[in-house]
């Protein structure tokens, strides 16, 4: 018999959503979990405002009342209104390392974006070249200020307020996926996924954020279900909780399973639709 979780935590993109749209089967799965008395929430690389955009009208179904939300790869945990519960932020020295890395490799990037801690403010998208401003304004202008300026001005922006994640959009010819790198001489990791390269704090991840969230709502690890699909979900999938689900086509699973300490314990499904059906099949 499949174990009934008391708390279920899900990645968004590629896990319950495809191309920024939450799948109906996933929504039905969430509703079924609630009928079983399970709390649900998300753990995503997205910032809070972009999370709200993709969940849309289903936000209240996917995120249970009074249940924290994990954002920006686990570096922040927020309440339903976006107010900060926990955050791990870059030091000024780490920001300088990030700027140095960008300067040395700027030919790899189209643009960068950062999420302000004040969720009433727009994000900031800095384009490395003027040519990217118009298309990114069309894509992201509803939630971000898009601009081109010298790197020094972007550096000043990075230093202006606490940040936990800096995302760089790779140029189309740069193909790196499902890779995490540890940098030396700085407490920072690089995550490559979905065409992005992201700077995150090295001492926090989705796995630790899941444990923090579970403690906050009062559940043991064996009471938890987690589901994810990518490199930033590895620590979460490797916690040894009650149920860990990898959402990935069969020919792509090895890229994630190879990182896990007990891959044989992982439940695998191929698509977000299949995940929804799995959740709907749970019964007491």
C-alpha positions in Angstrom: 0.0 0.0 0.0 1.3 3.5 -0.9 2.1 5.6 2.1 -0.2 8.5 2.9 1.8 11.7 3.6 0.9 14.3 6.1 3.0 17.0 4.3 3.7 17.0 0.5 6.2 19.4 -1.0 6.6 19.8 -4.8 8.9 21.4 -7.2 6.9 23.4 -9.9 8.5 23.5 -13.3 8.6 20.0 -14.9 7.0 18.5 -11.8 3.5 19.8 -11.5 3.7 22.3 -14.4 4.9 22.4 -18.0 6.0 25.6 -19.8 4.6 27.7 -16.9 1.2 26.0 -16.8 0.1 23.8 -13.9 -1.5 20.6 -15.3 -5.1 19.7 -14.5 -4.1 16.2 -13.4 -1.7 17.7 -10.9 -4.4 20.0 -9.5 -6.7 17.0 -9.0 -3.9 15.2 -7.2 -3.6 18.1 -4.8 -7.3 18.1 -4.1 -7.2 14.4 -3.4 -4.3 14.9 -1.0 -6.3 17.5 0.9 -9.2 15.0 1.1 -6.7 12.6 2.8 -5.8 15.4 5.3 -2.4 16.1 3.8 -0.9 19.6 3.8 0.7 20.7 0.5 3.2 23.4 -0.6 5.9 24.0 -3.1 9.7 24.1 -3.2 10.9 26.0 -6.3 13.8 27.9 -7.8 11.4 30.6 -8.7 11.0 33.8 -6.8 7.7 34.5 -5.0 6.2 36.7 -7.6 6.9 34.3 -10.5 5.6 31.5 -8.3 2.3 33.3 -7.9 2.2 33.9 -11.7 2.5 30.3 -12.6 0.2 28.9 -9.9 -2.4 31.6 -10.6 -5.9 30.6 -9.6 -4.7 27.3 -8.3 -2.5 28.9 -5.7 -4.9 28.2 -2.9 -5.3 24.5 -4.0 -1.5 23.9 -4.2 -0.4 25.8 -1.1 -2.3 24.8 2.0 -3.3 27.6 4.4 -0.5 28.5 6.9 2.0 26.3 5.2 5.4 27.9 4.4 6.6 28.1 0.8 10.2 27.4 -0.3 11.5 29.7 -3.0 14.8 30.5 -4.8 16.3 27.0 -4.5 15.7 26.8 -0.7 17.6 30.0 0.1 14.3 31.6 1.2 11.2 30.4 3.0 8.2 32.7 2.9 4.6 32.9 4.1 1.7 32.9 1.7 1.8 36.7 1.4 5.5 36.5 0.5 6.8 37.8 3.8 10.1 36.3 4.9 10.2 33.4 7.3 13.9 32.4 6.7 16.6 33.7 4.4 20.2 33.0 3.7 21.9 36.0 1.9 25.1 36.7 0.1 27.8 38.7 1.9 29.3 41.7 0.2 32.4 39.7 -0.5 30.4 37.0 -2.2 28.6 39.6 -4.3 32.0 40.8 -5.5 33.0 37.3 -6.4 29.7 37.0 -8.4 30.4 40.2 -10.2 34.0 39.1 -11.0 32.7 35.8 -12.4 30.1 37.6 -14.6 32.8 40.0 -15.9 35.1 37.2 -16.8 32.4 35.2 -18.6 30.1 37.9 -19.8 30.1 36.5 -23.4 28.1 33.5 -22.1 25.1 35.5 -20.8 22.1 37.2 -22.2 20.8 38.8 -19.0 20.6 38.4 -15.2 17.7 38.8 -12.9 17.3 39.3 -9.1 14.2 39.1 -6.9 13.8 41.8 -4.3 12.9 40.8 -0.7 10.0 43.2 -0.8 7.5 41.3 -2.9 5.5 44.5 -3.7 8.5 45.6 -5.8 9.4 44.4 -9.3 12.4 42.3 -10.0 15.3 43.6 -11.9 16.5 42.2 -15.2 19.9 43.5 -16.4 20.7 42.8 -20.0 24.3 42.3 -21.1 23.5 43.9 -24.5 20.9 46.4 -25.6 19.5 44.0 -28.1 18.0 41.9 -25.3 16.0 44.7 -23.7 13.0 44.8 -25.9 12.2 41.0 -26.1 12.8 40.6 -22.3 10.6 43.6 -21.6 7.8 41.8 -23.6 8.5 38.6 -21.7 9.1 39.9 -18.2 8.0 43.5 -18.1 4.9 42.7 -16.1 7.0 41.6 -13.1 10.4 43.1 -13.7 12.2 46.3 -14.7 14.3 45.4 -17.8 17.4 47.5 -18.6 20.9 47.6 -20.1 23.7 49.4 -18.3 27.4 48.9 -17.5 28.2 46.0 -15.2 29.2 48.5 -12.5 25.6 49.7 -12.3 24.4 46.1 -11.9 27.0 45.6 -9.2 25.6 48.5 -7.3 22.1 47.0 -7.6 23.4 43.7 -6.3 24.9 45.4 -3.3 21.9 47.5 -2.5 19.8 44.9 -0.7 20.1 41.4 0.7 20.0 38.7 -2.1 19.9 35.0 -1.9 20.0 34.1 -5.6 21.3 35.7 -8.8 20.1 34.1 -12.1 22.0 34.4 -15.3 20.3 33.4 -18.6 22.8 31.6 -20.8 23.0 32.4 -24.5 21.3 29.9 -26.8 24.5 28.1 -27.9 25.6 27.4 -24.3 24.2 24.0 -23.5 24.7 23.0 -19.8 21.9 21.2 -17.9 21.5 19.4 -14.6 24.9 20.4 -13.2 25.8 21.8 -9.8 29.3 23.3 -9.2 31.0 24.3 -6.0 33.1 27.3 -6.2 36.3 27.7 -4.2 37.2 30.6 -2.1 33.6 31.6 -1.8 30.5 30.2 -0.1 28.6 30.0 -3.4 27.3 27.2 -5.7 26.4 27.3 -9.3 23.3 25.5 -10.6 22.8 25.0 -14.3 19.2 24.1 -15.4 16.5 25.2 -17.8 19.0 27.3 -19.7 20.0 29.3 -16.7 23.1 29.5 -14.5 22.3 30.5 -10.9 24.4 31.6 -8.0 23.1 30.4 -4.7 24.5 30.2 -1.2 26.4 27.0 -0.6 25.1 26.2 2.9 21.4 25.9 2.0 19.4 23.9 -0.4 15.9 22.6 -1.0 16.6 19.6 1.3 17.4 21.7 4.3 14.5 23.9 3.5 12.1 20.9 3.5 13.4 19.8 6.9 12.9 23.4 8.2 9.4 23.5 6.8 8.5 20.1 8.2 9.7 21.2 11.7 7.7 24.4 11.4 4.4 22.5 10.8 5.3 19.7 13.2 5.8 16.6 11.0 8.5 13.9 11.1 10.5 13.1 7.9 8.6 9.8 7.5 5.4 11.8 7.2 6.7 13.7 4.1 6.3 13.3 0.4 8.6 15.2 -1.9 8.5 15.4 -5.7 11.0 17.0 -8.1 12.6 16.7 -11.5 16.0 18.5 -11.7 19.4 19.1 -10.3 18.2 21.6 -7.7 15.8 18.9 -6.3 18.6 16.4 -5.5 19.0 17.2 -1.8 15.3 17.2 -1.4 14.9 13.8 -3.1 17.8 12.4 -1.1 16.4 13.1 2.3 15.0 9.6 2.9 11.5 10.9 3.6 8.4 8.8 3.5 8.0 9.1 -0.3 10.4 10.7 -2.8 9.2 11.0 -6.4 11.3 11.8 -9.5 9.2 13.2 -12.4 11.3 12.5 -15.5 11.0 10.6 -18.8 12.8 7.2 -18.6 15.6 8.2 -20.9 16.5 11.2 -18.7 16.2 9.8 -15.2 19.8 8.7 -14.9 21.0 12.3 -14.9 19.3 12.8 -11.5 19.3 9.2 -10.1 23.1 9.1 -10.4 23.4 11.8 -7.8 21.2 10.1 -5.2 22.5 7.8 -2.4 19.6 5.4 -2.6 18.1 5.6 -6.1 16.3 2.3 -5.6 14.0 4.0 -3.1 12.8 6.6 -5.5 9.3 6.4 -7.0 9.5 7.4 -10.7 6.8 8.8 -12.9 7.3 10.2 -16.4 5.3 13.4 -16.6 3.4 15.9 -14.4 0.2 14.2 -15.5 1.5 10.9 -14.3 2.4 12.5 -11.0 -1.2 13.8 -10.6 -2.6 10.3 -11.3 -0.2 8.8 -8.7 -1.4 11.3 -6.1 -5.0 10.6 -7.0 -4.4 6.9 -6.5 -3.3 7.2 -2.9 -5.9 5.8 -0.5 -6.1 5.1 3.2 
